[in-house]
Amino acid sequence: MLADPDDKRSGASAARGTGEARPSSGSGTVALDTNALAYSGRALDAATQAASVRRWGWWFQAEWRLRSMKAYWTSVIGSALLTPLLYVAAMGIGLGSLVDANAGGVDGVAYLTFVAPGLLVSTVVMSGTNELSYPVMGGFKWQRLYYARATTAASPQQVALGELLAVFLRLLAEALVFYVVLVVMGAVRPGWSVLMVPVAGLAGMAFGAPLGAYAATMENEGPEFALIQRFVVMPMFLFAGTFFPLASMPVYLQWVGWISPMWHGTQLARAVGFGLPLTGAEVLGHLAFLVGLTAVGVWLATRSFVARLGR
């Protein structure tokens, strides 16, 4: 017997009204009217919730982390806006004018144009350091929210990946705001220079992901993060070519840049920002360094989260 089309429509309407899952047309998947479910006051059954978490647990973790950043979003936006403004004033009106008047700029461009990509990358790298140090340790030691997530159907790997994804998206947003301010202030020209944004995000994760992996192993608060800031992050900022070409430094100090994600990111940002001449091999080398370090950091982070949450 043929089914009555009116019965199908009434059944679909009933499903929408109650928020029940129903087969979607043309496939064996189940479509869910989440709006109707919310208004109905009903909850998904445990099996459906578990299946959703097993599939999207990494995104649920990332969403939670991004929402938690709302608590300090004003400082994030304020820093992204004020930092380039202050640097442009200092480097363009102050130091930059002296360098341009006496040396004719750096690498064939005005000093502000030269230093702007480095400032963007270094700021994003330091933001990644802040997001993947104490907050990660706190997720295990103080708030213990990672353990709460691990009691659901989400795996420890998903918790780690979601955490790293959220920080990466946050770094991209900060880099974009920073970039827009640089364009408005005339420090960089719009166009291909927008690629500085993903380059800065990648550089931030190349340092932040390994740091997050280390933070996930820390069970007690100590001087480690302060030492990292003082003896790793600050030397990168000062001696990794942010303010002057790395080649102008003594050879015995240039290694600081060679092993620094900040320098590799800055070189790529300058290449797309004002056309710093780099060979294809140099570009691939910088990218390989950043991608490789990020991949190692992600791998170590997932191992650290599995070790802590699997106990």
N, C-alpha and C positions, 0 to 999 in steps of 0.2 A: 504493500500500500504506500502511495506517495505521501510524503509528509506535507502538512498544510503550511504554506509560507507564513501565514499569520501566527502559527504556533512558534515558528522559529523567531519571529520578531518579538513575540511576547516573552519568549525565553531569554532572548538577549537583553530585553528591557529589564527583566527580573534580575539578571546577573549584574547589570549596571546598578540597579537600585540597591543590591545587597553587597556589592563589592566582591562577588565571587569570581574565581578564576574561570575562564571559559576558553575552549579551543579557538585559535585564530584561524581565519579563512585561509585555505591553501597550504596549511602546514600543520605539523603535529605539535607545535609549541603552544604554550598556554599564555594567553594575553590576560592582563590583570588591570582592571579599572581602579587605580589607586586612589583617585579622587573620591569615587563612590565608596570605596572601602573606608576612607578617612571619615566621611560624613556618616557612615552607617554605625560607627562606634565599635565595629567588630575588628578582630585581629586575625592575621593570617594564621593558619595552622602551623604547628611546629615544623613539619616536614618541608613546607614551602619556604618558611623563613630560613631554615638550615640550608636548603638548596641555593637560595639567593645569596647567603653569606659565603658559602663555599665558592661561588662563582665570582662574586663582586666584593669579597672581603677586603681586598687591597684598596678598592675605591672608597669603601665605607670608612676605612682607617684614614685615608687621605682627606676625605670630606670632614671627618671629625677634627683632624689636625688643623685644617684651614679655618674651620669655624672657631676653633679655640684661639686662633690668632686675632680674632675680632677684639679680644681683650686689650690688645696693644696696637691696633691698626693705626691709631693716630701717630704713634711714634714711628711706625714703619713708613707711612706716607710722609710724615714730617721730615724724617731723615733723608728719604729719597728726593724731596724737594729742596731742602735747605743745604744738603751737602754739596750738590753741584753749584748752587748759587754762591756759596761761600768760596768754593774752590775757583770758580770763574772770576770772582772778585779778586782773590789773592793771586791767581796765576795769570789772569788777563790784564788786570790793572796794576798789580804790584810787581811780583817777580817776573811775570811774562814780559812786561814792557821793558824791563832792564835787560833781559836776555835777548829780546828782539833788537834792541837798540845797539847792544854791544857785540852780539854774535850773529845777528841776522836770522835768528830762529834756530830750529833744530831739525836736522834731516830735510832741509828745504822747505819747511812750513813754520808758521808762527808757533811759539812755544805753547800757547793755549791749545792749539790744534793738535800738537804732539802729545801733550800730557792728558787731554780729555779722555781718550780711550783707556788709558792706564788707570785713571781715577775711577771710571765706571767699573772696570773689572775688579780693581782692588776693593772697592766698596762692597760689591756683591760677594766676593770671596769672604770678606770679614763678616758679612751678614750670615752667610752659610755656616761659618764657624760658630756664631752665636746660637743658631737654630739647632745645630747638631752636636752640641756639647752638653750643657746642663739640662736642657729639656729632655734629651734622650735618657740621661742618667736618672732624671726625676721621674720619668715614666716607669722606671723599674723600682726606684728606691723610695720616693716620696709619694707621688700620687698613685703609683702602681696600676695605672690605667692599662698598660700593656697586658698585664695579667688578666684584667677584666675582659679585654678583647679576646685573649687566648682561650677563655672559657667558653666562647661561642664556637661556631663551626669554622671560624676563620683560622687559618694556619699561622704559625709564627713567621713563615716567609711572607705571607700577605701583610702582616703587621709591619714588618720591616720595609717592604716595598711601598706600602701606603705612606709610611712616614717619610721616606725619601722622595716620593713623588710630590707630596704636599710641600716640602721645602723647596723642591725644584720649581714648582709653580710660583711659589712666593718670591723666589729669586728672580724669575722672569718678569714678574710684575714690577718689582723694584727696579730692575734694569730698564724696563720700558719707561717708567716715570723719569728716571735719571736721564735716559736718552732724550726724551722729549724736552726736558729742561735744557740740555746741551744744545739741541737744535734751535730752540727759541732764543737762547743767549748767543747764538752764532758761533759756538765752539766747534760744531760739526755741521756738515751739509746733509740734508735729507737725501735719501736714495739707498744705495747699497750699504750705507753706514748703519742702517737699521739691523744689519746682521750682527752688530756688536751686542745686541740683546741676547740672542741665543748663545753667542760665544761666552759672554759673561756668565750666563747661567751654567754652562758646561764647566767653566773654570771653577765656579763656586762648588759644584758637585764633585769635581775632581779632588778638591781638598776636603769638602764637607763629608762625603760618603765614607772615606776611611776614618775620619774623625768620629763620625757617628758609630761606626763599627767598634772603635775603641771605647767610646762612651758607654756602649751597651755591655761592656765587660766589667765596668767599674761598679763595685758594690758599696763603696764608702767614699764620701767626699774627701778630697785631699787637695794638694797644691797643683795637681797635674794640669788642669785647664789654664790656670794662671801662668804656669811655666810655658805652656804651648803658646799662649798669647804673647808672652814676653820674648821668648827665644826662637819661635818659629814664625808666627804671623807678622810681628813687627819687622824682623829682618827681611821677610818677603816684601813687605810694603816699602821699605826704605832702599833695599839693594837688589830688587828684581826688575829694574828698568822702568819703574813707574814715572819717575821724575827726570830721567836722563837715559840715554842709550846705554845698554849693558856693556857695550864695547868700550865705553869711556872709563869703566872701572878697572882697577888692577886685576890682572888675571887670577890672582889668588882669591878674589872675591866673586868672580863671575860665576862660579859654580852654584852660588846661591840662586841665581836666576835659572840656571840650566835644570835644576831639580824642582823648580817652583811652578805650580799651576798658574800662579799669578802672572809670571813672565810669559809663559806660553800663550795664555789667554790674551795678554796685552799685545803681543806681537800680531796675533790674528785680528784683534780688534783694530789695530792701527792699519793693517792691510786693507780692511774693508772701510775704515773710517776716512783715511786720507790717501790711500794708495801706497803705503809703505812697500817698497819693492821686496817681495819674497819669491823665491823660486817655488816651483811646484813641489819639489822635494821638501823644502822647508815647511810649506803649508801642511803637507801630509804628516811631517814629523811632529809639528805642533798638535795637530788633531789627534794623531795616534797616541801621543803622550796623555792628552786630556781624556780621551775616550777610554784608553787602557786603564788609567788610574781610577776613573769613575767605575768601570766594570769591576775592577779588583775591590773597590770600596763597597759596591753593592753586594758582591759575593761574600765578603767578610762580614758585612752587616747582617745578611740573612743567616749566616752561620752563628753569629753572636746571639741573635734573637732566638734562634732555635735552641741554642745551648741554655739560655736563661729561662725561656718560657716552657721548655720541655722537661724541666726538673720535676 
